[in-house]
Amino acid sequence: FESIVLAPNYQVKRLHIHPGSSLSLQSHQHRSEHWVVVSGTATVVRDEETIYLETNSSVYINAGQKHRLSNETDVPLVVIEVQTGTYFGEDDIVRIEDDYNRV
């Protein structure tokens, strides 16, 4: 990811998800996330639902919701992530499942 803006109550990142890759299944206590697909197709797991997003579509993730972003296609996926909340540190990530064995 690339951090674009970090302010006291929000952060904006550009996420690059390679074909066939996924972020960890995770949740956050202190922030919500709004994902906007700017190129490619995303597969989003939010709690028990699976959502497919094309370019120019979005999804909102509440603080505390389990979520995962995946690229199940053979083309790159780019997502703009807007985080809102009170804390944006990486230690606010609770990893439930992770393809890269991070904790």
N, C-alpha and C positions, 0 to 999 in steps of 0.2 A: 504494500500500500504506500501511497504518498500522502503525507499530511499537508493539506492546503491552507487551512485556517485553524488556529487554536485560540479560543476566547474563553472568558470565565464561565459561560453557560452553554457553549456549543463548540463542536469541532467538525470540520469537514475533511473527508479523505477521498482519494481516488483509489479504488480497489481494482487490481488486475488479477483475474482468475484464469489460469491457463486451461486449455481444453482438457477435459477429463479430471479436473482437480476440484477440491472442496475445501472450504474453511471448516474449522471444527464445529461440532454441535456444541453450542455454548449458551450462556445467559449472562446478564449483567445486573447488578443490584442498583447501580447509581446512574444509569443512562438508558435512554431509548434510542432507537436507530430508525432512520428513514432511508431506504435504498431506492435509488433511481437508476435504471438500466440505461446507459447511454450508447452501448453497442454490444451486440450479441444477445444471447438468450440465457436467462438465469432460471435455475430450479431452487426454490426457497422452501425450506421446512420451517414452519412456525407452529410450535407446540405439536399438535397431531395432524395438521393440514399440510399439504404440499401444493405450492403455487408456482405456476410457470409464468415468467415475465419476459416480454419482448422489449426491444428498444422503445424508449419513451413511456415505459410503465413503471410503477413503483409499488412498494409495500412498506408498512409501518410495523415496527417491532417494539412492543412495550417493554419497559424495564421488567426484568424477571421472567420474560417469555424465553423458552428454549427456541433456538433458531440456528439455521445453517444455510449457507449460500454455496451453490455448486454450479459448475459449468459442465453439463453432460454432453456438450456438442464438440465439434472438431474445429471451432473458431474461437478466438479470444473473446473474453467477456470483460467489459469495463463497467463499473458501478460507481456512482457518486454516493457516498455515505454521509448523512448529516446526523451527528450525534447531539442529543440535547440532554442536559442533566447537571449534576453537581460535581462529578468526578470522572475523568477520562483516562486514568492510568491503566496500563496493561494488566495490573494485578486485580482489576475488577472483572476480568474474564474468568468465568467458571466453565472449564472445559468438561463436557460430559462424554464426548467421543472425539478423537483426534487422529487423523491419518498420519501425523508426523510425530506421534508419541510425546507431545508437549503436555505439561501439567498446568 
